[in-house]
Amino acid sequence: MSAPLAYEQHVAPRWVRPLAVFIVGFVSVAAFQTKPGPGVHGEHLAVTVALIGLAVGTISMVRLPGASARFVLLVVGVAVLSSAALVGLQPNGPGFLGMFPAVSGAALRLPDRLSGAVTLFAVAALAVAWALAGNRSVDGIVLNEIGVVAFYILSMFARRYRESTEHAHQLLKELEQSRAAQAEAAALNERQRLAREMHDVLAHSLSGLVLNLEGARLLSEREASDGELTRSIERAHRLAKTGLEEARRAIGMLRGDDLPGPDGLVALAAEFQDDTGVACIFDVDGEERELGSDARLTLYRVAQEALTNIRKHASAQRVAVHLVYEASGTRLIVEDVSKVGDGERPLSSAGAGYGLTGMRERAALLGGTLTAGPTESGFRVELWVPA
């Protein structure tokens, strides 16, 4: 009985309560016009008890939606027995109508096996009552029994409809929650993307600006700068202007503007060479092909970040930017050749902060890989993204 007792109660359809009240009222009124009528002695007392049992059982069943299955089974049983008793006591009365709300309540509020057992019990009790009364034809008994079974089946259909409606509402609720979670995840991804973009833009431009301003400060402390101070200030101005353009481009990306890509690597290498005075060679191998917007942007930002790290952390003698179009994907290699003793700089110095993290995140989002580490003569960053 543990499973039935734990069974979740379903709210009965709206038509069950008024129907139950109407049947109880109709049977009670008709009982006073049928012999033997209600009273306090003999058969009259039995009729009175049966009417009270039918009323209490039926009303309790429809008025207490949160009751346990055990209680529902009890009150349904009282209603069934009371209805059968009225049929036996008043064969010509409408007492059999009390079976209809009883089997309906069982179908709507009890597990299938219990509700089926209650219905079979009601049919058997009704047949015994009419058999004892002895004034009803077999055809009439069969028709009334079929009516009780048909009402049970109708109530089962109503229950299935209610359960399917509740299930549909639950699925809609889960769908709304899932959409909310997806929207939250999308917002988080967008924030991470913006963080990478702003870091790449600001780190590239402002770090160069800081270095040039520091050089300008040192030059200003010397009596003779041979025009180097002016050139340093010009480089700082150019970097500030470039940073502003990059920031505007990042904002334009949010508006759907074109994204930078491999076609911007030539200018990136030339800018690095102009700003640092270090030779920066760019070459391409393989047959060029159209890349997706995310892959294009990732190639550009990784090259930009790698050059920024070289500018900040290395005393490079020359830099090579190599773009390779392979059959399975696209590979970007940024490698510097540094002065003697600088090739062993630790990885943490080479952008192992947010810069390297951002580069790896970009690669991972595309299903690619990014490796970074020292070489015998410098430092190497290698990115691969699938085709």
C-alpha positions as MATLAB code, in Angstrom:
seq = 'MSAPLAYEQHVAPRWVRPLAVFIVGFVSVAAFQTKPGPGVHGEHLAVTVALIGLAVGTISMVRLPGASARFVLLVVGVAVLSSAALVGLQPNGPGFLGMFPAVSGAALRLPDRLSGAVTLFAVAALAVAWALAGNRSVDGIVLNEIGVVAFYILSMFARRYRESTEHAHQLLKELEQSRAAQAEAAALNERQRLAREMHDVLAHSLSGLVLNLEGARLLSEREASDGELTRSIERAHRLAKTGLEEARRAIGMLRGDDLPGPDGLVALAAEFQDDTGVACIFDVDGEERELGSDARLTLYRVAQEALTNIRKHASAQRVAVHLVYEASGTRLIVEDVSKVGDGERPLSSAGAGYGLTGMRERAALLGGTLTAGPTESGFRVELWVPA';
ca = [
       0.000    0.000    0.000;
       2.999    2.316    0.162;
       2.812    3.216   -3.519;
      -0.903    4.152   -3.469;
      -0.443    6.161   -0.304;
       2.329    8.145   -1.962;
       0.250    8.620   -5.096;
      -0.004   12.274   -6.159;
      -3.567   13.541   -6.023;
      -5.008   15.154   -9.111;
      -7.498   17.955   -8.986;
     -10.897   16.826  -10.239;
     -12.456   18.562  -13.237;
     -14.886   21.348  -12.453;
     -17.955   19.354  -13.470;
     -17.439   16.648  -10.825;
     -18.308   18.756   -7.765;
     -21.654   20.194   -9.003;
     -22.603   16.764  -10.382;
     -21.903   15.107   -7.025;
     -23.890   17.735   -5.120;
     -26.796   17.433   -7.568;
     -26.894   13.630   -7.300;
     -26.766   13.688   -3.491;
     -29.553   16.270   -3.395;
     -31.667   14.456   -5.981;
     -31.328   11.065   -4.275;
     -32.101   12.597   -0.864;
     -35.247   14.362   -2.093;
     -36.429   11.283   -4.013;
     -35.849    9.073   -0.948;
     -38.592   10.920    0.948;
     -41.016   10.148   -1.882;
     -40.123    6.461   -2.025;
     -41.160    3.693    0.342;
     -39.754    2.969    2.794;
     -38.769    6.602    3.413;
     -36.217    7.947    5.906;
     -37.080    7.592    9.575;
     -35.758    6.518   12.947;
     -37.048    2.948   13.213;
     -36.414   -0.286   11.281;
     -36.005    0.025    7.522;
     -36.662    3.764    7.773;
     -33.629    4.150   10.019;
     -31.540    2.087    7.562;
     -32.589    4.437    4.736;
     -31.620    7.439    6.881;
     -28.180    5.957    7.631;
     -27.645    5.098    3.961;
     -28.517    8.670    2.900;
     -26.141   10.117    5.482;
     -23.355    7.744    4.402;
     -23.881    8.640    0.725;
     -23.860   12.365    1.467;
     -20.838   12.277    3.786;
     -18.816    9.972    1.534;
     -19.567   11.857   -1.679;
     -19.144   15.384   -0.306;
     -15.929   14.465    1.542;
     -14.509   13.020   -1.650;
     -15.051   16.186   -3.711;
     -14.408   18.756   -0.949;
     -11.022   17.453    0.243;
      -8.697   17.481   -2.817;
      -5.533   17.137   -0.727;
      -6.638   14.055    1.208;
      -4.527   10.897    1.199;
      -5.312    7.945   -1.033;
      -6.281    5.905    2.029;
      -8.873    8.477    3.073;
     -10.223    8.743   -0.491;
     -10.537    4.957   -0.642;
     -12.428    5.004    2.661;
     -14.976    7.663    1.697;
     -15.464    6.153   -1.785;
     -16.142    2.782   -0.136;
     -18.710    4.410    2.190;
     -20.427    6.047   -0.798;
     -20.526    2.760   -2.748;
     -21.941    0.756    0.181;
     -24.485    3.481    0.976;
     -25.635    3.609   -2.642;
     -25.967   -0.183   -2.793;
     -27.916   -0.138    0.487;
     -30.345    2.421   -0.900;
     -30.889    0.241   -3.986;
     -31.658   -2.737   -1.740;
     -33.932   -0.728    0.569;
     -35.642    1.348   -2.128;
     -35.605   -0.714   -5.353;
     -37.774    1.856   -7.102;
     -35.693    4.823   -5.985;
     -32.703    6.525   -7.651;
     -30.171    5.294   -5.089;
     -28.013    3.686   -7.796;
     -27.085    7.193   -8.995;
     -24.782    7.476   -5.985;
     -22.438    5.048   -7.748;
     -21.585    7.604  -10.443;
     -19.720   10.214   -8.339;
     -18.141    7.341   -6.366;
     -16.555    5.632   -9.382;
     -15.708    9.040  -10.875;
     -13.856   10.070   -7.724;
     -12.018    6.752   -7.682;
     -10.947    7.189  -11.317;
      -9.781   10.751  -10.768;
      -8.013   10.421   -7.433;
      -6.809    6.858   -6.973;
      -4.143    4.799   -8.773;
      -5.388    2.771  -11.720;
      -5.459   -0.579   -9.915;
      -7.318    0.788   -6.892;
      -9.809    2.734   -8.986;
     -10.465   -0.355  -11.125;
     -10.978   -2.461   -7.998;
     -13.415    0.122   -6.600;
     -15.393    0.087   -9.846;
     -15.602   -3.712   -9.859;
     -16.713   -3.606   -6.215;
     -19.395   -1.030   -7.084;
     -20.689   -3.126   -9.989;
     -20.811   -6.257   -7.804;
     -22.480   -4.455   -4.878;
     -25.078   -2.962   -7.214;
     -25.822   -6.351   -8.776;
     -26.213   -7.997   -5.342;
     -28.533   -5.210   -4.116;
     -30.803   -5.511   -7.141;
     -30.746   -9.289   -6.943;
     -31.865   -9.115   -3.289;
     -34.562   -6.602   -4.160;
     -35.877   -8.993   -6.804;
     -38.020   -6.555   -8.794;
     -35.636   -5.465  -11.528;
     -35.208   -7.208  -14.905;
     -31.857   -8.556  -16.004;
     -31.783   -6.141  -18.930;
     -32.314   -3.195  -16.608;
     -29.581   -4.358  -14.247;
     -27.135   -4.831  -17.127;
     -27.882   -1.390  -18.557;
     -27.365    0.272  -15.198;
     -24.097   -1.629  -14.676;
     -22.906   -0.579  -18.132;
     -23.759    3.004  -17.221;
     -21.579    2.818  -14.098;
     -18.646    1.346  -16.061;
     -19.099    3.927  -18.836;
     -18.979    6.749  -16.273;
     -15.783    5.297  -14.839;
     -14.201    5.191  -18.318;
     -15.305    8.761  -19.007;
     -13.678    9.892  -15.763;
     -10.464    8.043  -16.663;
     -10.369    9.942  -19.963;
     -10.845   13.180  -18.033;
      -7.964   12.226  -15.752;
      -5.678   11.386  -18.668;
      -6.517   14.710  -20.263;
      -5.739   16.568  -17.049;
      -2.440   14.708  -16.611;
      -1.393   15.406  -20.205;
      -2.248   19.089  -19.733;
      -0.207   19.268  -16.535;
       2.678   17.485  -18.258;
       2.522   19.943  -21.153;
       2.587   22.865  -18.714;
       5.577   21.326  -16.940;
       7.407   20.891  -20.234;
       6.685   24.503  -21.131;
       8.009   25.598  -17.751;
      11.173   23.534  -18.219;
      11.549   24.948  -21.729;
      11.316   28.483  -20.372;
      13.909   27.657  -17.715;
      16.157   26.108  -20.362;
      15.836   29.186  -22.551;
      16.640   31.410  -19.589;
      19.740   29.300  -18.859;
      20.780   29.480  -22.519;
      20.312   33.244  -22.519;
      22.410   33.528  -19.363;
      25.128   31.345  -20.893;
      25.052   33.413  -24.083;
      25.378   36.602  -22.051;
      28.327   35.114  -20.151;
      30.018   34.074  -23.394;
      29.460   37.541  -24.794;
      30.996   39.135  -21.716;
      34.013   36.845  -22.023;
      34.326   37.702  -25.705;
      34.178   41.413  -24.936;
      36.782   40.979  -22.211;
      39.117   39.266  -24.698;
      38.525   41.938  -27.325;
      39.123   44.847  -24.984;
      42.197   43.181  -23.503;
      43.681   42.490  -26.919;
      42.950   46.009  -28.140;
      44.189   47.824  -25.050;
      47.159   45.557  -24.350;
      48.439   45.935  -27.897;
      48.112   49.695  -28.123;
      48.600   50.928  -24.595;
      51.594   48.743  -23.789;
      53.410   50.164  -26.807;
      52.308   53.634  -25.794;
      53.726   53.149  -22.298;
      57.059   51.913  -23.637;
      57.400   54.853  -26.017;
      56.446   57.394  -23.387;
      58.972   55.862  -21.007;
      61.603   56.131  -23.709;
      60.575   59.723  -24.334;
      60.948   60.497  -20.653;
      64.433   59.048  -20.583;
      65.374   60.951  -23.706;
      64.078   64.190  -22.236;
      66.517   63.794  -19.357;
      69.417   63.850  -21.798;
      70.819   67.115  -23.066;
      71.120   65.946  -26.658;
      68.533   63.584  -27.996;
      69.383   63.942  -31.709;
      65.741   64.032  -32.653;
      65.050   60.689  -30.986;
      62.710   62.374  -28.495;
      60.565   63.706  -31.315;
      60.453   60.318  -33.031;
      59.538   58.599  -29.740;
      56.700   61.052  -29.165;
      55.528   60.510  -32.730;
      55.462   56.749  -32.165;
      53.511   57.252  -28.950;
      51.037   59.439  -30.807;
      50.681   56.823  -33.540;
      50.108   54.078  -30.980;
      47.478   56.141  -29.191;
      45.756   56.781  -32.513;
      45.936   53.097  -33.395;
      44.521   52.142  -30.007;
      41.610   54.494  -30.546;
      40.962   52.987  -33.967;
      41.105   49.474  -32.520;
      38.669   50.420  -29.771;
      36.291   51.853  -32.352;
      36.670   48.672  -34.388;
      35.849   46.537  -31.349;
      32.699   48.587  -30.784;
      31.891   48.257  -34.475;
      32.117   44.474  -34.127;
      29.248   44.624  -31.676;
      27.234   46.449  -34.322;
      27.964   43.796  -36.933;
      30.796   45.560  -38.774;
      33.479   43.602  -40.628;
      36.003   41.832  -38.404;
      39.785   42.031  -38.845;
      41.417   38.900  -40.233;
      44.540   37.453  -41.874;
      44.529   40.249  -44.446;
      45.453   42.619  -41.613;
      48.575   40.688  -40.581;
      50.774   42.528  -43.088;
      49.870   45.878  -41.583;
      50.271   44.446  -38.096;
      53.813   43.290  -38.854;
      54.696   46.611  -40.503;
      53.344   48.539  -37.526;
      55.395   46.440  -35.121;
      58.552   47.062  -37.187;
      57.921   50.799  -37.357;
      57.274   51.101  -33.649;
      60.133   48.960  -32.374;
      62.712   49.210  -35.115;
      62.909   45.396  -35.081;
      62.611   43.590  -38.404;
      59.292   41.748  -38.636;
      58.906   39.398  -41.593;
      55.484   38.132  -42.677;
      55.032   35.287  -45.142;
      52.214   32.987  -46.276;
      52.342   29.351  -47.412;
      49.604   27.336  -49.017;
      46.587   28.284  -51.072;
      44.602   31.033  -49.411;
      40.935   30.296  -48.708;
      37.975   32.013  -47.135;
      37.763   31.571  -43.370;
      34.865   32.012  -40.992;
      34.548   35.304  -39.147;
      35.538   33.760  -35.801;
      38.600   32.055  -37.269;
      39.660   35.264  -39.033;
      39.374   37.282  -35.855;
      41.199   34.643  -33.794;
      44.179   34.594  -36.192;
      44.400   38.372  -36.083;
      44.087   38.690  -32.298;
      46.588   35.930  -31.548;
      49.156   37.554  -33.847;
      48.434   40.911  -32.250;
      48.822   39.539  -28.718;
      51.986   37.624  -29.567;
      53.599   40.762  -31.015;
      52.512   42.747  -27.968;
      54.185   40.201  -25.685;
      57.392   40.420  -27.714;
      57.269   44.188  -27.470;
      56.822   44.053  -23.661;
      58.949   41.108  -22.601;
      61.691   40.450  -25.149;
      64.723   42.186  -26.564;
      64.108   40.748  -29.988;
      66.550   41.096  -32.874;
      63.999   39.964  -35.461;
      60.472   38.517  -35.574;
      58.823   36.157  -38.040;
      55.053   35.862  -38.585;
      54.246   32.765  -40.612;
      50.735   31.910  -41.864;
      50.206   28.428  -43.323;
      47.041   27.197  -45.066;
      46.983   23.437  -44.546;
      44.510   20.864  -45.813;
      43.010   20.315  -42.377;
      43.190   23.851  -41.055;
      45.152   27.079  -40.763;
      48.341   27.513  -38.742;
      49.835   30.757  -37.445;
      53.371   30.925  -36.032;
      54.837   34.014  -34.372;
      58.473   33.565  -33.351;
      61.124   35.953  -32.207;
      64.914   35.661  -32.185;
      66.170   37.457  -29.120;
      69.516   38.599  -27.854;
      71.815   36.093  -26.219;
      70.446   34.955  -22.851;
      66.900   36.232  -23.480;
      65.620   33.067  -25.135;
      65.269   31.373  -21.759;
      62.775   33.926  -20.374;
      60.045   32.153  -18.375;
      56.671   31.414  -19.870;
      55.026   33.589  -17.251;
      56.804   36.572  -18.744;
      55.447   35.853  -22.157;
      51.856   36.730  -21.592;
      50.938   33.888  -19.308;
      48.435   36.238  -17.689;
      45.146   37.061  -19.313;
      46.763   37.482  -22.742;
      47.836   33.861  -23.078;
      44.608   32.713  -21.423;
      42.583   34.734  -23.900;
      44.505   33.289  -26.847;
      43.905   29.753  -25.639;
      40.233   30.463  -25.062;
      39.883   31.739  -28.614;
      41.546   28.617  -29.985;
      39.473   26.260  -27.834;
      36.201   27.883  -28.919;
      37.065   26.985  -32.517;
      38.217   23.455  -31.683;
      41.838   24.432  -32.279;
      45.003   24.485  -30.191;
      47.516   27.060  -29.042;
      51.014   26.345  -27.760;
      53.493   28.849  -26.423;
      56.999   28.340  -25.088;
      60.679   29.218  -25.342;
      62.941   28.049  -28.160;
      66.728   27.880  -28.369;
      66.862   31.451  -29.649;
      63.696   33.106  -28.469;
      60.021   32.424  -28.004;
      57.349   30.802  -30.192;
      53.552   31.034  -30.255;
      51.748   28.603  -32.522;
      48.018   28.570  -33.247;
      46.096   25.969  -35.253;
      42.415   26.221  -36.109;
      40.493   23.582  -38.083;
      39.341   24.268  -41.618;
];
